[in-house]
Amino acid sequence: MGGKSEVAFRLESVPVRGGELRVGVWGESGPVVVAVHGITSSHVAWTLVAQELGRDHRLVAVDLRGRGGSRELPGPYGMAEHAADVAAVIRAYADGPVPLAGHSMGGFVAAETARRYPELVERLILVDGGAPLTLPPGVDPAAGPEVLEKAIADTVGAVFARLDMTFPSRAEHAALWRAHPSFDPWPEGADAYIAYDLVGQEPELRSACRMEAAVRDGQDLYALPGMSPAALPRPALFLRAPRGMFNQPDAPLYTPGRAAEWLPGTVERDIPDVNHYTITIGGAGAAAVAAAIRDGA
């Protein structure tokens, strides 16, 4: 994607329950695509995808309630609440159903939007997210929200712990990310991604994602007793990262076939040589995701 001119970009807002939801919009014409980020992320996770797709589409990426420019929107949180917000965004930017993309937890939001508002969704592109996750070993699914919070922390690692931290400088915040194994080598989209993560002023910088939002939302991500596979109401493509949350080649977030098992009828495809982060904020991963959204297959 290097060498291509930047596409038009603007920040806008959409009225939702309790206030306005921040969205980033790339491109000026063409079909509308709506995109949803992960549990502690923001619309900026879609920047590289959007710079490619925005040449002939309009990509509208949200800041979910409790994150980024939507940080001040009130709870409650959870997939149903986010689906209602995403439905408002689709209605604001499109006259009919749209392709809806979701990365990580955003895949769960996209799936829930399709279930609750199928008339607004043409097809789903689930990027390493959206099918129920396996609980980490030793976690009792009946033990309550506190134990599920630990499961989230174990899954996401230090970048989850940052939500309760303050940083004296942007450099110290960046150092936390630079120590993350999934950011070595440093991805093309990482600088913008982590810069947008901060609110406040030095020496009291903090993450733009609220801990309470991430904790509540994380409770909707795991395969719990009583859950069973359920097909989605719209065609879905699952793009799998072969490497995991910490760049492990032998511990992907999703093993092959898991998405199709829990979301029957979903088509799975691997994006080679990417981890859970670089599938959107690395150049090669973003190009592959953009191509899958554009081609519809």
C-alpha positions in Angstrom: 0.0 0.0 0.0 3.0 2.2 0.3 3.3 5.0 -2.3 -0.4 5.5 -2.8 -1.8 8.9 -2.0 -3.7 9.3 1.2 -7.5 9.2 0.9 -9.8 11.9 2.3 -10.4 11.5 6.1 -12.6 13.2 8.6 -14.0 12.7 12.1 -17.7 12.9 12.5 -20.3 12.0 15.1 -23.6 10.1 15.1 -26.4 10.6 17.6 -26.9 7.6 19.9 -28.2 6.8 23.3 -26.7 9.3 25.8 -24.8 11.5 23.3 -22.8 11.2 20.1 -20.7 8.3 18.8 -17.4 9.3 17.2 -16.6 7.8 13.8 -13.7 8.1 11.4 -14.7 8.3 7.7 -12.3 7.6 4.8 -13.1 8.2 1.2 -15.7 10.5 -0.5 -17.7 8.2 -2.8 -18.5 4.6 -3.5 -20.2 1.9 -1.5 -20.3 2.3 2.3 -18.5 -0.2 4.5 -18.8 0.0 8.3 -16.0 -1.3 10.5 -15.8 -2.1 14.3 -12.6 -2.3 16.4 -11.5 -4.6 19.2 -12.0 -4.5 23.0 -9.5 -1.8 24.0 -9.0 -0.3 20.6 -10.4 2.5 18.4 -11.4 3.4 14.9 -7.7 4.0 14.2 -7.1 0.2 14.0 -8.7 0.5 10.5 -6.5 3.2 9.2 -4.3 1.1 6.8 -7.3 -0.9 5.6 -9.2 2.3 5.0 -6.4 4.0 3.1 -6.6 1.1 0.6 -10.4 0.7 0.6 -11.1 4.4 0.6 -9.9 4.8 -3.0 -13.2 3.4 -4.2 -15.4 3.0 -1.0 -16.4 5.1 2.0 -15.2 3.3 5.1 -16.9 4.4 8.3 -15.1 3.1 11.4 -16.6 3.6 14.9 -15.1 4.4 18.3 -17.2 2.1 20.4 -19.0 3.4 23.5 -16.4 3.8 26.3 -13.4 4.2 23.9 -11.6 6.9 22.0 -13.8 9.8 21.0 -16.9 7.9 22.4 -15.2 7.5 25.8 -17.7 9.7 27.6 -20.8 7.9 26.4 -22.5 6.3 29.3 -23.0 2.6 30.0 -24.4 0.0 30.0 -22.0 -1.7 27.6 -22.2 -5.1 26.1 -22.7 -6.5 22.6 -26.4 -5.6 22.4 -25.7 -1.9 23.3 -22.8 -1.7 20.7 -25.0 -3.3 18.1 -27.6 -0.6 18.6 -24.9 2.1 18.2 -23.6 0.4 15.0 -27.1 0.2 13.6 -27.4 4.0 14.1 -24.2 4.5 12.2 -25.3 2.4 9.3 -28.6 4.3 9.1 -26.7 7.6 9.2 -24.4 6.7 6.2 -26.2 4.2 4.0 -29.6 3.9 2.3 -29.5 0.1 2.5 -27.6 -2.8 3.9 -23.8 -2.6 4.1 -20.8 -4.9 4.4 -20.0 -4.9 8.1 -16.4 -5.7 9.2 -15.3 -6.4 12.8 -11.8 -7.1 14.2 -11.4 -9.0 17.4 -14.3 -8.0 19.7 -15.6 -6.0 16.9 -16.4 -9.3 15.2 -18.8 -10.0 18.1 -20.4 -6.6 17.7 -20.8 -7.1 14.0 -22.3 -10.6 14.5 -24.7 -9.2 17.1 -25.7 -6.3 14.8 -26.5 -8.8 12.0 -28.6 -10.9 14.4 -30.6 -7.9 15.7 -30.7 -5.8 12.6 -30.4 -8.1 9.6 -32.0 -5.6 7.3 -28.9 -3.3 7.8 -26.2 -5.9 7.0 -25.4 -7.2 3.5 -22.5 -9.5 4.6 -20.0 -9.9 7.5 -16.2 -9.8 7.4 -15.0 -11.1 10.8 -11.4 -10.4 11.3 -10.0 -12.8 13.9 -13.0 -12.3 16.1 -16.7 -13.0 16.4 -16.8 -16.7 17.3 -16.9 -17.6 21.1 -13.4 -17.9 22.6 -12.1 -20.8 24.7 -11.7 -19.8 28.4 -8.0 -19.9 29.5 -7.1 -23.0 31.5 -8.2 -23.1 35.1 -10.9 -20.4 34.7 -14.3 -21.5 36.1 -17.0 -20.1 33.9 -19.5 -20.2 36.7 -17.4 -18.2 39.1 -18.8 -14.7 38.1 -17.6 -11.5 36.4 -14.4 -11.2 38.5 -13.1 -14.5 37.1 -14.1 -13.5 33.6 -12.1 -10.3 34.1 -9.1 -12.4 34.8 -9.8 -14.4 31.6 -9.7 -11.2 29.6 -6.5 -10.1 31.3 -4.9 -13.4 30.6 -6.0 -13.3 26.9 -5.0 -9.7 26.2 -2.1 -9.2 28.6 -0.3 -6.0 29.6 -2.2 -3.9 27.1 -5.3 -4.7 29.1 -3.6 -3.8 32.4 -2.8 -0.3 30.9 -6.5 0.7 31.3 -5.9 1.2 35.0 -2.5 2.9 34.6 -1.3 6.5 34.2 1.7 7.4 32.1 4.0 10.4 32.8 4.8 10.7 29.1 3.9 9.5 25.7 7.3 7.8 25.5 6.5 5.6 28.5 3.2 4.6 27.0 4.9 3.7 23.7 7.4 1.7 25.6 4.7 -0.6 26.9 3.6 -1.3 23.4 7.1 -1.7 22.1 7.6 -4.5 24.6 4.7 -6.4 23.2 5.9 -9.4 21.1 3.2 -8.8 18.5 4.7 -5.3 17.8 8.2 -6.7 16.8 8.9 -5.7 14.1 7.0 -2.4 14.6 3.9 -2.5 12.4 3.2 0.3 9.9 0.1 1.5 11.6 1.3 1.3 15.2 2.3 4.9 15.8 -1.1 6.3 15.0 -2.8 3.5 16.8 -1.0 4.1 20.1 -1.0 7.9 19.9 -4.9 8.0 19.7 -5.0 5.7 22.7 -4.2 8.4 25.2 -6.3 11.1 26.9 -5.3 13.7 29.5 -2.0 15.6 29.9 1.5 14.7 31.0 2.2 13.5 33.6 -1.3 12.1 34.0 -1.9 10.4 30.6 -4.3 7.4 30.6 -5.9 5.1 28.0 -8.9 6.4 26.1 -10.6 3.0 26.7 -12.5 2.7 30.0 -11.7 -0.3 32.1 -15.3 -0.8 33.1 -16.3 -0.9 29.4 -13.7 -3.5 28.5 -14.6 -5.7 31.6 -18.3 -5.7 30.8 -17.8 -6.3 27.1 -15.3 -9.1 27.8 -18.1 -11.1 29.5 -19.7 -11.6 26.0 -16.7 -13.1 24.3 -16.3 -16.6 25.8 -18.0 -19.9 25.2 -19.9 -20.4 28.5 -22.1 -23.3 29.6 -25.4 -23.5 27.8 -24.1 -21.9 24.6 -24.4 -23.8 21.3 -23.3 -23.1 17.7 -25.6 -20.7 15.9 -25.5 -19.7 12.2 -25.4 -16.0 11.3 -28.3 -14.5 9.3 -26.0 -13.1 6.6 -23.1 -14.5 4.7 -19.9 -14.3 6.7 -16.2 -14.5 5.9 -13.8 -15.2 8.8 -10.3 -14.0 8.3 -8.0 -15.9 10.7 -4.6 -14.8 12.0 -2.3 -17.8 12.2 -0.3 -16.2 15.0 -1.8 -15.3 18.4 -2.2 -12.3 20.7 1.5 -12.5 21.6 2.7 -13.5 18.1 2.9 -17.2 19.0 2.9 -19.4 16.0 1.5 -22.3 18.0 -1.2 -20.5 19.9 -3.6 -18.5 17.6 -6.6 -16.9 19.1 -8.6 -19.2 16.9 -7.6 -22.7 16.0 -8.5 -23.7 12.4 -12.2 -24.6 12.1 -13.4 -23.0 15.3 -15.2 -20.1 13.7 -17.0 -22.4 11.3 -17.9 -24.8 14.2 -19.5 -22.0 16.3 -20.9 -20.0 13.3 -22.1 -22.7 10.9 -21.9 -21.7 7.3 -19.1 -19.2 7.9 -16.3 -19.4 5.4 -12.8 -19.4 6.9 -9.7 -18.1 5.3 -6.2 -17.6 6.8 -4.2 -14.4 6.2 -0.6 -15.6 6.1 2.2 -14.4 8.4 0.1 -12.1 10.6 -0.8 -12.0 14.3 -4.0 -10.8 16.0 -2.8 -7.2 15.8 -0.9 -7.0 12.5 -3.9 -8.5 10.6 -5.2 -4.9 10.6 -2.3 -2.6 11.6 0.4 -4.2 9.6 0.7 -3.5 5.9 0.4 -7.0 4.5 -2.5 -7.9 6.8 -4.4 -4.6 6.1 -4.0 -5.1 2.3 -5.4 -8.6 2.5 -8.4 -7.5 4.7 -9.1 -4.6 2.4 -9.1 -7.0 -0.6 -11.5 -9.4 1.1 -13.9 -6.6 1.9 -13.7 -5.2 -1.6 -14.0 -8.5 -3.4 -16.8 -9.8 -1.3 -15.1 -13.2 -1.0 
